[in-house]
Amino acid sequence: MDTLMWEAKAAEGRGAELLRWALDEGVRAVADPAVRTEVFVAGDRVVVIAVGERPPRRLPDPPEELVDRPPHAWPFTRVHLAT
């Protein structure tokens, strides 16, 4: 596994706060300069993708009041295509 995708759905009206938490706390939990981390938003969802030799298995859970349901996390292995 070299990629982690983490996704959380914000509680009603809490999208901006969940995004701030992901930027301040979630990304900080990766804390490995060998892992590239990107954060995306789509409506009330926040997605963090961490790619590198040893990405975390999960990010910490955000405060319960910020999310509509527990976050989901999926490990992936990157596929290199021959050209």
N, CA, C and O atoms as a GROMACS GRO file, in nm:
protein
  332
    1MET      N    1   0.084  -0.117   0.000
    1MET     CA    2   0.000   0.000   0.000
    1MET      C    3   0.089   0.124   0.000
    1MET      O    4   0.180   0.136   0.081
    2ASP      N    5   0.060   0.216  -0.091
    2ASP     CA    6   0.137   0.340  -0.091
    2ASP      C    7   0.049   0.463  -0.094
    2ASP      O    8   0.098   0.576  -0.104
    3THR      N    9  -0.084   0.443  -0.084
    3THR     CA   10  -0.177   0.556  -0.087
    3THR      C   11  -0.290   0.533   0.013
    3THR      O   12  -0.344   0.423   0.024
    4LEU      N   13  -0.324   0.638   0.085
    4LEU     CA   14  -0.439   0.636   0.173
    4LEU      C   15  -0.537   0.740   0.123
    4LEU      O   16  -0.499   0.854   0.097
    5MET      N   17  -0.664   0.702   0.109
    5MET     CA   18  -0.770   0.799   0.081
    5MET      C   19  -0.862   0.799   0.202
    5MET      O   20  -0.914   0.695   0.242
    6TRP      N   21  -0.880   0.917   0.259
    6TRP     CA   22  -0.963   0.934   0.378
    6TRP      C   23  -1.074   1.030   0.341
    6TRP      O   24  -1.048   1.134   0.279
    7GLU      N   25  -1.199   0.998   0.378
    7GLU     CA   26  -1.313   1.082   0.341
    7GLU      C   27  -1.406   1.098   0.459
    7GLU      O   28  -1.437   1.001   0.529
    8ALA      N   29  -1.449   1.221   0.482
    8ALA     CA   30  -1.544   1.248   0.589
    8ALA      C   31  -1.654   1.339   0.535
    8ALA      O   32  -1.629   1.428   0.454
    9LYS      N   33  -1.776   1.316   0.582
    9LYS     CA   34  -1.891   1.398   0.546
    9LYS      C   35  -1.923   1.488   0.663
    9LYS      O   36  -1.943   1.441   0.775
   10ALA      N   37  -1.927   1.618   0.638
   10ALA     CA   38  -1.950   1.715   0.744
   10ALA      C   39  -2.094   1.709   0.794
   10ALA      O   40  -2.186   1.680   0.718
   11ALA      N   41  -2.111   1.738   0.922
   11ALA     CA   42  -2.245   1.757   0.977
   11ALA      C   43  -2.303   1.884   0.914
   11ALA      O   44  -2.229   1.969   0.865
   12GLU      N   45  -2.433   1.895   0.915
   12GLU     CA   46  -2.503   2.009   0.854
   12GLU      C   47  -2.441   2.141   0.899
   12GLU      O   48  -2.434   2.171   1.018
   13GLY      N   49  -2.398   2.220   0.802
   13GLY     CA   50  -2.343   2.353   0.830
   13GLY      C   51  -2.203   2.355   0.888
   13GLY      O   52  -2.156   2.461   0.929
   14ARG      N   53  -2.134   2.240   0.894
   14ARG     CA   54  -2.002   2.234   0.958
   14ARG      C   55  -1.889   2.207   0.859
   14ARG      O   56  -1.777   2.174   0.900
   15GLY      N   57  -1.916   2.220   0.729
   15GLY     CA   58  -1.815   2.189   0.627
   15GLY      C   59  -1.687   2.268   0.641
   15GLY      O   60  -1.578   2.210   0.631
   16ALA      N   61  -1.697   2.398   0.665
   16ALA     CA   62  -1.577   2.481   0.678
   16ALA      C   63  -1.495   2.439   0.800
   16ALA      O   64  -1.372   2.438   0.795
   17GLU      N   65  -1.563   2.405   0.907
   17GLU     CA   66  -1.492   2.362   1.029
   17GLU      C   67  -1.424   2.227   1.008
   17GLU      O   68  -1.313   2.206   1.056
   18LEU      N   69  -1.492   2.136   0.938
   18LEU     CA   70  -1.431   2.006   0.910
   18LEU      C   71  -1.308   2.023   0.822
   18LEU      O   72  -1.205   1.959   0.844
   19LEU      N   73  -1.318   2.109   0.721
   19LEU     CA   74  -1.202   2.136   0.636
   19LEU      C   75  -1.088   2.192   0.719
   19LEU      O   76  -0.974   2.148   0.704
   20ARG      N   77  -1.114   2.288   0.805
   20ARG     CA   78  -1.009   2.347   0.890
   20ARG      C   79  -0.947   2.239   0.977
   20ARG      O   80  -0.825   2.236   0.994
   21TRP      N   81  -1.030   2.150   1.035
   21TRP     CA   82  -0.977   2.042   1.118
   21TRP      C   83  -0.885   1.952   1.034
   21TRP      O   84  -0.776   1.916   1.078
   22ALA      N   85  -0.930   1.917   0.912
   22ALA     CA   86  -0.848   1.830   0.826
   22ALA      C   87  -0.714   1.895   0.795
   22ALA      O   88  -0.611   1.827   0.794
   23LEU      N   89  -0.715   2.025   0.768
   23LEU     CA   90  -0.590   2.095   0.737
   23LEU      C   91  -0.500   2.108   0.859
   23LEU      O   92  -0.378   2.092   0.849
   24ASP      N   93  -0.559   2.136   0.974
   24ASP     CA   94  -0.480   2.159   1.096
   24ASP      C   95  -0.439   2.029   1.166
   24ASP      O   96  -0.324   2.016   1.208
   25GLU      N   97  -0.530   1.935   1.178
   25GLU     CA   98  -0.505   1.814   1.257
   25GLU      C   99  -0.484   1.689   1.172
   25GLU      O  100  -0.392   1.611   1.197
   26GLY      N  101  -0.567   1.670   1.073
   26GLY     CA  102  -0.558   1.549   0.991
   26GLY      C  103  -0.428   1.541   0.913
   26GLY      O  104  -0.360   1.439   0.918
   27VAL      N  105  -0.395   1.647   0.843
   27VAL     CA  106  -0.272   1.648   0.764
   27VAL      C  107  -0.150   1.644   0.856
   27VAL      O  108  -0.049   1.581   0.822
   28ARG      N  109  -0.157   1.710   0.968
   28ARG     CA  110  -0.045   1.709   1.064
   28ARG      C  111  -0.016   1.567   1.113
   28ARG      O  112   0.099   1.535   1.144
   29ALA      N  113  -0.120   1.482   1.121
   29ALA     CA  114  -0.102   1.345   1.168
   29ALA      C  115  -0.013   1.264   1.074
   29ALA      O  116   0.049   1.167   1.116
   30VAL      N  117  -0.007   1.304   0.945
   30VAL     CA  118   0.079   1.233   0.850
   30VAL      C  119   0.224   1.255   0.888
   30VAL      O  120   0.300   1.159   0.900
   31ALA      N  121   0.264   1.378   0.907
   31ALA     CA  122   0.395   1.417   0.962
   31ALA      C  123   0.513   1.338   0.908
   31ALA      O  124   0.603   1.301   0.984
   32ASP      N  125   0.514   1.311   0.780
   32ASP     CA  126   0.627   1.241   0.718
   32ASP      C  127   0.660   1.314   0.589
   32ASP      O  128   0.579   1.316   0.497
   33PRO      N  129   0.778   1.375   0.581
   33PRO     CA  130   0.812   1.450   0.460
   33PRO      C  131   0.819   1.364   0.334
   33PRO      O  132   0.819   1.417   0.223
   34ALA      N  133   0.826   1.233   0.350
   34ALA     CA  134   0.830   1.143   0.234
   34ALA      C  135   0.690   1.110   0.182
   34ALA      O  136   0.675   1.037   0.084
   35VAL      N  137   0.586   1.163   0.248
   35VAL     CA  138   0.448   1.138   0.208
   35VAL      C  139   0.386   1.269   0.160
   35VAL      O  140   0.384   1.368   0.232
   36ARG      N  141   0.337   1.268   0.036
   36ARG     CA  142   0.269   1.385  -0.022
   36ARG      C  143   0.122   1.378   0.019
   36ARG      O  144   0.057   1.275   0.003
   37THR      N  145   0.071   1.488   0.071
   37THR     CA  146  -0.067   1.493   0.117
   37THR      C  147  -0.143   1.601   0.042
   37THR      O  148  -0.094   1.714   0.029
   38GLU      N  149  -0.261   1.567  -0.007
   38GLU     CA  150  -0.348   1.662  -0.076
   38GLU      C  151  -0.486   1.657  -0.012
   38GLU      O  152  -0.531   1.552   0.033
   39VAL      N  153  -0.553   1.773  -0.008
   39VAL     CA  154  -0.685   1.783   0.053
   39VAL      C  155  -0.781   1.838  -0.053
   39VAL      O  156  -0.750   1.933  -0.125
   40PHE      N  157  -0.899   1.775  -0.061
   40PHE     CA  158  -1.001   1.813  -0.158
   40PHE      C  159  -1.134   1.832  -0.087
   40PHE      O  160  -1.158   1.772   0.018
   41VAL      N  161  -1.222   1.915  -0.144
   41VAL     CA  162  -1.358   1.930  -0.093
   41VAL      C  163  -1.456   1.912  -0.208
   41VAL      O  164  -1.427   1.948  -0.322
   42ALA      N  165  -1.571   1.858  -0.176
   42ALA     CA  166  -1.682   1.846  -0.270
   42ALA      C  167  -1.809   1.862  -0.188
   42ALA      O  168  -1.854   1.768  -0.122
   43GLY      N  169  -1.866   1.980  -0.193
   43GLY     CA  170  -1.985   2.005  -0.111
   43GLY      C  171  -1.952   1.991   0.036
   43GLY      O  172  -1.869   2.065   0.090
   44ASP      N  173  -2.017   1.895   0.103
   44ASP     CA  174  -1.997   1.875   0.246
   44ASP      C  175  -1.897   1.764   0.278
   44ASP      O  176  -1.888   1.719   0.392
   45ARG      N  177  -1.821   1.722   0.178
   45ARG     CA  178  -1.723   1.614   0.198
   45ARG      C  179  -1.580   1.669   0.190
   45ARG      O  180  -1.550   1.759   0.112
   46VAL      N  181  -1.496   1.612   0.273
   46VAL     CA  182  -1.353   1.644   0.273
   46VAL      C  183  -1.279   1.514   0.246
   46VAL      O  184  -1.304   1.412   0.310
   47VAL      N  185  -1.186   1.518   0.151
   47VAL     CA  186  -1.106   1.402   0.115
   47VAL      C  187  -0.959   1.438   0.134
   47VAL      O  188  -0.914   1.543   0.088
   48VAL      N  189  -0.886   1.350   0.199
   48VAL     CA  190  -0.740   1.364   0.214
   48VAL      C  191  -0.678   1.244   0.145
   48VAL      O  192  -0.716   1.129   0.170
   49ILE      N  193  -0.582   1.270   0.057
   49ILE     CA  194  -0.508   1.164  -0.009
   49ILE      C  195  -0.362   1.178   0.029
   49ILE      O  196  -0.302   1.284   0.010
   50ALA      N  197  -0.305   1.071   0.083
   50ALA     CA  198  -0.165   1.069   0.124
   50ALA      C  199  -0.094   0.962   0.042
   50ALA      O  200  -0.134   0.846   0.042
   51VAL      N  201   0.012   1.003  -0.028
   51VAL     CA  202   0.084   0.912  -0.117
   51VAL      C  203   0.232   0.913  -0.080
   51VAL      O  204   0.292   1.019  -0.064
   52GLY      N  205   0.289   0.796  -0.066
   52GLY     CA  206   0.431   0.786  -0.035
   52GLY      C  207   0.467   0.644   0.004
   52GLY      O  208   0.386   0.552  -0.008
   53GLU      N  209   0.589   0.627   0.049
   53GLU     CA  210   0.635   0.493   0.085
   53GLU      C  211   0.560   0.435   0.204
   53GLU      O  212   0.530   0.315   0.206
   54ARG      N  213   0.529   0.518   0.302
   54ARG     CA  214   0.461   0.470   0.423
   54ARG      C  215   0.352   0.567   0.467
   54ARG      O  216   0.366   0.634   0.570
   55PRO      N  217   0.243   0.575   0.392
   55PRO     CA  218   0.134   0.662   0.438
   55PRO      C  219   0.069   0.602   0.562
   55PRO      O  220   0.082   0.483   0.587
   56PRO      N  221  -0.001   0.684   0.640
   56PRO     CA  222  -0.068   0.628   0.758
   56PRO      C  223  -0.179   0.532   0.717
   56PRO      O  224  -0.228   0.539   0.604
   57ARG      N  225  -0.217   0.445   0.806
   57ARG     CA  226  -0.330   0.353   0.780
   57ARG      C  227  -0.462   0.427   0.792
   57ARG      O  228  -0.559   0.393   0.723
   58ARG      N  229  -0.467   0.526   0.877
   58ARG     CA  230  -0.587   0.610   0.900
   58ARG      C  231  -0.542   0.746   0.946
   58ARG      O  232  -0.427   0.764   0.987
   59LEU      N  233  -0.630   0.840   0.939
   59LEU     CA  234  -0.611   0.969   1.005
   59LEU      C  235  -0.690   0.964   1.135
   59LEU      O  236  -0.779   0.880   1.150
   60PRO      N  237  -0.659   1.050   1.228
   60PRO     CA  238  -0.740   1.052   1.350
   60PRO      C  239  -0.885   1.090   1.316
   60PRO      O  240  -0.910   1.156   1.215
   61ASP      N  241  -0.977   1.050   1.399
   61ASP     CA  242  -1.116   1.089   1.377
   61ASP      C  243  -1.137   1.233   1.421
   61ASP      O  244  -1.087   1.275   1.526
   62PRO      N  245  -1.210   1.310   1.342
   62PRO     CA  246  -1.241   1.447   1.382
   62PRO      C  247  -1.342   1.446   1.497
   62PRO      O  248  -1.403   1.343   1.525
   63PRO      N  249  -1.360   1.558   1.563
   63PRO     CA  250  -1.461   1.565   1.669
   63PRO      C  251  -1.598   1.524   1.615
   63PRO      O  252  -1.635   1.561   1.504
   64GLU      N  253  -1.672   1.448   1.692
   64GLU     CA  254  -1.800   1.393   1.648
   64GLU      C  255  -1.897   1.500   1.599
   64GLU      O  256  -1.975   1.475   1.506
   65GLU      N  257  -1.894   1.618   1.659
   65GLU     CA  258  -1.990   1.722   1.621
   65GLU      C  259  -1.964   1.778   1.481
   65GLU      O  260  -2.051   1.846   1.424
   66LEU      N  261  -1.846   1.752   1.425
   66LEU     CA  262  -1.814   1.803   1.291
   66LEU      C  263  -1.857   1.711   1.180
   66LEU      O  264  -1.864   1.753   1.064
   67VAL      N  265  -1.888   1.584   1.210
   67VAL     CA  266  -1.915   1.488   1.104
   67VAL      C  267  -2.057   1.430   1.113
   67VAL      O  268  -2.116   1.421   1.221
   68ASP      N  269  -2.108   1.393   0.996
   68ASP     CA  270  -2.240   1.332   0.985
   68ASP      C  271  -2.234   1.182   1.018
   68ASP      O  272  -2.333   1.123   1.061
   69ARG      N  273  -2.118   1.123   0.996
   69ARG     CA  274  -2.095   0.981   1.021
   69ARG      C  275  -1.946   0.962   1.038
   69ARG      O  276  -1.869   1.052   1.005
   70PRO      N  277  -1.901   0.847   1.089
   70PRO     CA  278  -1.756   0.826   1.103
   70PRO      C  279  -1.688   0.832   0.965
   70PRO      O  280  -1.745   0.789   0.865
   71PRO      N  281  -1.566   0.884   0.961
   71PRO     CA  282  -1.492   0.890   0.834
   71PRO      C  283  -1.462   0.750   0.780
   71PRO      O  284  -1.459   0.652   0.854
   72HIS      N  285  -1.440   0.744   0.651
   72HIS     CA  286  -1.399   0.621   0.584
   72HIS      C  287  -1.254   0.637   0.539
   72HIS      O  288  -1.211   0.748   0.507
   73ALA      N  289  -1.180   0.527   0.537
   73ALA     CA  290  -1.041   0.530   0.488
   73ALA      C  291  -1.016   0.404   0.407
   73ALA      O  292  -1.057   0.295   0.446
   74TRP      N  293  -0.949   0.422   0.296
   74TRP     CA  294  -0.918   0.310   0.207
   74TRP      C  295  -0.770   0.313   0.173
   74TRP      O  296  -0.719   0.418   0.132
   75PRO      N  297  -0.699   0.201   0.187
   75PRO     CA  298  -0.561   0.193   0.139
   75PRO      C  299  -0.562   0.150  -0.008
   75PRO      O  300  -0.643   0.066  -0.048
   76PHE      N  301  -0.473   0.207  -0.086
   76PHE     CA  302  -0.459   0.173  -0.227
   76PHE      C  303  -0.313   0.147  -0.259
   76PHE      O  304  -0.223   0.195  -0.190
   77THR      N  305  -0.290   0.074  -0.364
   77THR     CA  306  -0.157   0.058  -0.421
   77THR      C  307  -0.161   0.117  -0.560
   77THR      O  308  -0.246   0.081  -0.642
   78ARG      N  309  -0.068   0.207  -0.586
   78ARG     CA  310  -0.061   0.273  -0.716
   78ARG      C  311  -0.021   0.173  -0.824
   78ARG      O  312   0.064   0.087  -0.801
   79VAL      N  313  -0.083   0.185  -0.941
   79VAL     CA  314  -0.053   0.101  -1.054
   79VAL      C  315   0.027   0.183  -1.154
   79VAL      O  316  -0.016   0.291  -1.195
   80HIS      N  317   0.143   0.134  -1.192
   80HIS     CA  318   0.226   0.203  -1.290
   80HIS      C  319   0.201   0.140  -1.427
   80HIS      O  320   0.220   0.020  -1.446
   81LEU      N  321   0.159   0.221  -1.520
   81LEU     CA  322   0.129   0.173  -1.655
   81LEU      C  323   0.251   0.190  -1.744
   81LEU      O  324   0.317   0.294  -1.741
   82ALA      N  325   0.281   0.088  -1.821
   82ALA     CA  326   0.391   0.097  -1.918
   82ALA      C  327   0.344   0.182  -2.035
   82ALA      O  328   0.229   0.170  -2.079
   83THR      N  329   0.430   0.265  -2.086
   83THR     CA  330   0.392   0.350  -2.200
   83THR      C  331   0.463   0.304  -2.325
   83THR      O  332   0.444   0.362  -2.432
   0.00000   0.00000   0.00000
